[in-house]
């Protein structure tokens, strides 16, 4: 096996390089998640890092390591947002010219922030892969240094400083869980943590629609997922890096997947319970905890034979890395509505009414009596599918949860309303 491309000394060197540049982000307890998992849960708040994500760590270490000639030539990167902002700020701090290629789908706040940090932004392509191709071609033509978003030893080492901080802040950590795109963060954290605490479990999380690592690990080499689809643009990467894959294969204990509903619910929980604005990619480790809390409870030693034998009664802490908080307000609005629906807090129904005066008002009275808050109503009276005396109503409701949704449906049925969906 080839030598590992990044080792603990590299991460420690990166930490010294980042002194005074990257913030030592907070490690916050979550009582709600702790109760759910059955062991202490801590949130590593990289969403509060400079530029709103961990990406500035790796970008700064990479650019700081360039020679004077390379710095004079400038740097170029491709990004959907977070890496671009990290490169832009790092280059600005080091006095280096930066050009960032971003796909047309990139969120407007991320475009504006990248420009605000001093980079020249070029928008091109339908996805990250096309932006990457354009950035590489620009680097060849202009002689600029290409700053890869994850697959470079300096970048991996920089991201690994998150792992050093976690062990400094939480020496008893039993599990560290984080989102995975190309793998720079999870690879760097695994290098740092496993070198110092090989007993700590490292868990990566991918969106189910962009999960390239499970098939890659099964195949023993990086595998491409064509047209990855997920709201979590920060981890929407179709192929693992060559370097990151080697590290993940060797050091990461497990890579799990989460659904879009689980991502939405996790983002909503971070807002409501932790009072933290987190983008979908940053919420992915929380989604994994919500989806299968028992898996993390067992790993943390909070239940089972360890307790009976006089082990750690509280369990060893689970640390979830909230990797970023850069989310467009419009995207946040859609995700929150999706999350409310997934959590049973938002109910959409289609009903048939008799088309007569007062029918809609009577329906709204039933909904009001059931305690449902009507957000939107669509009333259709002319449609070939409807009978002469029929009308169709689509209502969108805010509810208090799954039990309330069931109660609303029951109230409608008791009042004689046929519920179509």
C-alpha positions in Angstrom: 0.0 0.0 0.0 1.2 3.5 -0.9 2.2 5.8 2.0 -0.6 7.8 3.4 -0.5 11.3 1.8 -1.2 13.2 5.0 -0.1 12.4 8.6 -0.5 13.9 12.0 2.6 16.1 11.7 1.1 17.7 8.6 -2.1 18.5 10.4 -0.2 20.0 13.4 1.9 22.1 11.0 -1.3 23.3 9.4 -2.7 24.2 12.8 0.4 26.4 13.4 -0.1 28.0 9.9 -3.7 28.8 10.7 -3.0 30.5 14.0 -4.7 33.9 14.0 -6.5 33.1 10.7 -9.0 30.3 11.4 -11.3 30.7 14.4 -11.4 28.0 17.1 -15.1 27.4 16.7 -17.4 26.5 19.6 -18.3 23.0 20.7 -21.9 23.3 21.9 -24.0 20.7 23.7 -27.4 19.7 22.4 -29.7 18.5 25.1 -32.3 17.4 22.6 -30.0 15.2 20.6 -28.3 13.9 23.8 -31.7 12.7 25.0 -32.4 11.1 21.6 -29.1 9.3 21.3 -28.7 8.4 25.0 -25.2 9.9 25.2 -23.8 13.4 25.2 -24.0 15.1 21.8 -21.8 18.1 21.0 -22.1 20.3 17.9 -18.8 21.6 16.4 -19.9 24.9 14.9 -17.9 25.3 11.8 -20.9 27.2 10.4 -19.6 30.0 12.6 -16.1 29.8 11.0 -14.8 32.7 8.9 -16.6 32.6 5.5 -19.3 30.4 7.1 -17.6 27.0 6.7 -14.5 24.9 7.4 -13.2 25.4 3.8 -11.0 28.4 4.7 -8.8 26.2 6.7 -7.6 24.0 3.8 -7.6 26.9 1.3 -5.3 29.0 3.5 -2.9 26.2 4.2 -2.6 25.4 0.5 -2.1 29.0 -0.7 0.3 29.7 2.2 2.5 26.9 1.0 3.0 28.3 -2.5 6.3 29.7 -3.6 6.7 33.4 -4.3 6.6 32.7 -8.1 3.4 30.6 -7.7 1.7 33.3 -5.7 2.6 35.9 -8.3 0.9 33.8 -10.9 -2.3 33.8 -9.0 -4.7 31.0 -8.0 -7.8 29.6 -9.5 -10.6 27.4 -8.0 -14.0 26.0 -8.8 -16.8 25.9 -6.3 -20.5 25.9 -5.7 -19.8 28.4 -2.9 -17.9 27.4 0.3 -14.6 26.5 -1.2 -14.7 29.6 -3.4 -15.2 31.8 -0.4 -12.4 30.1 1.5 -10.0 30.6 -1.4 -11.1 34.2 -1.9 -10.5 35.1 1.7 -7.2 33.1 2.0 -5.9 34.7 -1.2 -6.8 38.1 0.0 -5.1 37.7 3.3 -2.0 36.4 1.6 -2.0 39.1 -1.1 -2.6 36.6 -4.0 -4.9 37.2 -7.0 -7.8 34.7 -7.1 -10.2 33.7 -9.8 -13.1 31.4 -8.9 -15.3 29.5 -11.4 -18.8 28.9 -10.1 -21.6 27.0 -11.9 -24.8 28.7 -12.9 -26.7 27.0 -10.1 -24.6 28.6 -7.4 -26.6 30.5 -4.8 -26.6 34.3 -5.2 -25.3 35.0 -1.6 -22.4 32.7 -2.2 -21.5 34.4 -5.4 -21.8 37.8 -3.8 -19.7 36.7 -0.8 -17.0 35.3 -3.0 -16.7 38.5 -4.8 -16.8 40.4 -1.5 -13.7 38.5 -0.3 -11.9 39.9 -3.3 -11.9 37.1 -5.9 -12.8 37.5 -9.6 -15.8 35.3 -10.1 -16.6 33.6 -13.5 -20.0 31.9 -13.8 -20.1 29.0 -16.2 -21.4 25.5 -16.6 -24.4 23.5 -15.4 -22.6 21.9 -12.4 -19.4 21.7 -10.4 -17.8 19.3 -12.8 -18.1 21.8 -15.7 -16.9 24.6 -13.5 -13.9 22.4 -12.5 -13.1 21.7 -16.1 -13.2 25.5 -16.9 -11.0 26.3 -13.9 -8.4 23.7 -14.9 -8.3 25.0 -18.4 -7.9 28.6 -17.2 -5.1 27.5 -14.9 -3.2 25.9 -17.8 -3.7 28.9 -20.1 -2.9 31.6 -17.5 -0.2 29.7 -15.6 -2.2 30.1 -12.3 -2.2 27.5 -9.6 -5.3 25.4 -9.3 -6.5 25.0 -5.7 -8.4 21.7 -5.6 -11.5 21.8 -3.2 -10.5 18.6 -1.5 -7.9 16.3 -3.2 -4.6 17.9 -2.1 -2.4 17.0 0.9 -2.3 20.7 2.2 -6.1 21.0 1.8 -6.7 17.8 3.7 -4.2 18.8 6.4 -5.9 22.1 6.8 -9.3 20.5 7.2 -7.8 18.1 9.7 -7.3 20.9 12.2 -11.0 20.5 13.0 -10.2 17.1 14.4 -7.4 18.5 16.6 -9.7 21.1 18.0 -12.4 18.5 18.7 -10.0 16.4 20.8 -8.7 19.5 22.6 -12.3 20.6 23.4 -13.7 17.1 24.1 -11.0 14.7 25.1 -13.6 11.9 25.9 -15.1 12.0 22.4 -16.3 8.5 21.3 -17.6 9.3 17.9 -17.1 12.1 15.4 -19.6 12.4 12.6 -19.5 14.8 9.6 -20.8 15.3 6.1 -18.8 13.9 3.2 -18.6 15.3 -0.4 -15.2 14.8 -2.0 -13.8 13.7 1.4 -11.4 16.5 2.4 -12.9 17.1 5.8 -13.5 13.5 6.8 -10.1 12.4 5.6 -8.3 15.2 7.5 -10.3 14.7 10.7 -9.7 11.0 10.5 -5.9 11.5 10.1 -5.8 13.7 13.2 -8.2 11.9 15.4 -7.1 8.3 14.7 -3.4 9.2 15.2 -4.2 10.5 18.7 -7.2 8.4 19.6 -7.5 5.3 17.5 -10.5 4.1 19.5 -12.7 7.1 18.4 -15.2 6.1 15.7 -15.2 8.2 12.6 -18.5 8.3 10.6 -19.1 10.1 7.3 -22.5 11.0 6.0 -23.6 11.5 2.4 -26.9 12.5 0.8 -28.5 9.4 -0.7 -28.8 11.1 -4.1 -25.0 12.0 -4.2 -23.5 9.0 -2.4 -20.3 8.1 -4.2 -18.4 6.7 -1.3 -20.4 3.6 -0.5 -20.1 2.1 -4.0 -16.5 3.3 -4.2 -15.6 1.6 -0.9 -17.3 -1.6 -2.1 -15.4 -1.5 -5.4 -12.1 -0.6 -3.7 -11.5 2.5 -5.9 -13.3 5.8 -6.7 -16.5 5.3 -8.6 -18.4 8.1 -10.3 -22.1 8.8 -9.5 -23.6 10.4 -12.6 -25.7 13.5 -12.1 -25.7 13.5 -8.3 -28.9 15.2 -7.0 -29.4 16.7 -3.5 -30.3 20.0 -1.9 -27.0 19.7 0.0 -24.8 21.4 -2.6 -21.9 21.4 -0.2 -21.6 17.6 -0.4 -23.0 17.2 -4.0 -19.8 15.6 -5.4 -20.0 12.8 -7.9 -16.6 11.2 -7.3 -14.3 10.8 -4.3 -10.8 12.3 -4.6 -7.9 9.8 -5.2 -6.1 11.0 -2.1 -9.1 11.3 0.1 -10.4 7.9 -0.9 -7.2 6.2 0.2 -7.5 7.9 3.6 -11.2 7.2 4.0 -10.8 3.6 3.0 -8.0 3.2 5.6 -9.3 5.2 8.6 -13.0 6.0 8.4 -15.1 3.4 10.2 -18.4 3.9 8.3 -20.1 6.1 5.7 -23.9 6.4 6.1 -26.5 8.0 3.8 -29.4 10.2 4.6 -32.5 11.2 2.7 -33.7 14.7 1.6 -36.5 14.5 4.2 -33.9 13.7 6.9 -31.7 16.6 5.8 -34.7 19.0 5.9 -35.7 17.8 9.4 -32.1 18.2 10.6 -31.9 21.7 9.3 -35.2 22.6 11.0 -34.0 21.1 14.3 -30.7 23.1 14.2 -32.7 26.2 13.8 -35.4 25.5 16.4 -33.4 23.6 19.1 -29.8 24.8 18.7 -30.6 28.3 17.3 -28.0 27.7 14.6 -28.3 28.6 10.9 -26.9 25.6 9.1 -26.9 24.7 5.4 -28.2 21.3 4.3 -24.7 19.8 4.0 -23.8 21.1 7.4 -26.9 19.5 8.9 -26.1 16.0 7.4 -24.5 14.6 10.6 -27.5 15.7 12.6 -29.7 14.0 10.0 -27.8 10.8 10.6 -28.3 11.1 14.3 -32.0 11.6 13.8 -32.3 8.8 11.3 -30.7 6.1 13.5 -29.9 7.3 17.1 -29.4 3.8 18.4 -26.4 3.3 16.1 -24.6 6.2 17.7 -25.8 5.4 21.2 -24.2 1.9 21.0 -21.0 3.4 19.5 -20.8 5.9 22.3 -21.0 3.3 25.0 -24.1 4.8 26.5 -26.1 1.6 26.8 -25.7 -2.1 27.0 -23.2 -4.3 28.7 -20.7 -1.4 29.4 -23.2 0.2 31.8 -24.1 -3.1 33.5 -20.4 -3.8 34.1 -19.9 -0.4 35.7 -18.8 1.5 32.5 -19.4 5.1 31.7 -22.9 5.8 32.7 -23.3 8.9 30.5 -21.6 7.4 27.5 -18.8 8.9 25.5 -19.8 12.1 23.6 -20.8 12.1 20.0 -19.4 15.1 18.1 -21.4 16.3 15.0 -19.5 18.7 12.8 -21.8 21.4 11.4 -19.6 22.1 8.4 -21.2 25.2 7.0 -23.9 27.8 7.4 -24.1 29.5 4.0 -27.6 29.0 2.8 -29.7 31.2 0.5 -32.8 32.6 2.2 -35.0 31.3 -0.6 -33.5 27.9 -0.4 -33.9 28.0 3.4 -37.5 28.8 3.0 -38.1 25.8 0.7 -36.0 23.5 2.9 -37.8 24.6 6.0 -41.2 24.0 4.5 -40.0 20.5 3.3 -38.6 19.9 6.8 -41.9 20.9 8.4 -43.7 18.5 6.1 -41.2 15.7 6.9 -41.6 16.3 10.6 -45.4 16.2 10.3 -45.7 20.0 10.9 -47.0 20.9 7.5 -50.0 19.1 5.9 -51.3 19.4 2.3 -54.7 18.0 1.5 -57.1 17.8 -1.5 -60.8 17.5 -0.8 -64.1 17.3 -2.7 -66.8 19.8 -1.7 -70.4 20.3 -2.9 -70.3 23.4 -5.1 -72.7 25.6 -3.2 -72.4 29.0 -1.4 -70.8 28.7 2.0 -69.2 25.3 1.4 -65.6 26.6 1.6 -66.4 28.6 4.7 -67.8 25.5 6.4 -64.7 23.6 5.6 -62.5 26.3 7.1 -64.6 26.2 10.2 -63.9 22.5 10.6 -60.1 23.1 10.1 -60.2 26.0 12.6 -62.0 23.9 15.2 -59.3 21.2 14.7 -56.6 23.7 15.5 -55.0 23.7 12.0 -53.5 27.0 10.7 -54.4 27.5 7.1 -51.5 28.8 5.0 -52.9 28.6 1.5 -56.2 27.6 -0.2 -56.8 26.7 -3.9 -60.4 26.4 -4.9 -61.1 24.8 -8.3 -64.7 24.7 -9.6 -64.2 24.2 -13.3 -62.3 21.0 -14.3 -63.3 18.1 -16.6 -62.5 15.7 -13.7 -65.2 17.3 -11.5 -68.9 16.6 -11.6 -71.5 19.3 -12.2 -72.0 20.0 -8.5 -68.5 19.3 -7.3 -65.6 21.6 -6.4 -62.0 20.7 -5.4 -60.1 22.4 -2.7 -56.4 22.1 -2.0 -55.4 23.4 1.5 -51.9 23.8 3.0 -51.9 23.7 6.8 -49.5 24.2 9.6 -49.9 21.6 12.4 -48.3 20.7 15.7 -46.9 17.3 14.5 -47.9 13.9 13.2 -50.6 13.3 15.9 -52.2 16.6 15.1 -52.2 15.7 11.4 -54.0 12.5 12.1 -56.5 14.4 14.3 -57.2 16.9 11.5 -57.8 14.1 9.0 -60.1 12.4 11.4 -62.1 15.7 12.0 -62.5 16.1 8.2 -63.7 12.5 7.8 -66.1 12.9 10.7 -67.5 16.1 9.1 -68.2 14.1 5.9 -65.4 15.5 3.7 -63.8 13.0 1.2 -60.0 13.5 1.5 -58.3 12.8 -1.8 -54.7 13.1 -0.6 
